[in-house]
Amino acid sequence: MKPSFPERCIKCPYLKYCGGRCLYSIIEGADLWGESFDALDDVTRRTIEAVLSAVPELESLIKSGRLEPSALMYDPVLDSTEVIP
């Protein structure tokens, strides 16, 4: 079953990157966070922005051979139920 996202998630430019606890609770079909959803949403957005801001530098390091792309791989199944804790 495909989850139904709230309008705020559908309109969010970061939905394709999202893996925060707020989104996870939506996927699980539970309102686990109540009023804290806004705070979780804010933290998730800021985390995604911070990671995306590092992309140009990471691309440069990969291109120069100083960083292997495999070093950036993350398996959320092994490490957590949420990509962004």
Buried (B, 14 or more C-beta within 10 A) or exposed (E): EEEEBEEEBEEBEBEEBBBBBBBBBBBEEEEBBEEEBEEBBEBBBEBBEEEEEEEEEBEEBBEEEEBEEEEEEEEEEEEEEBBBB
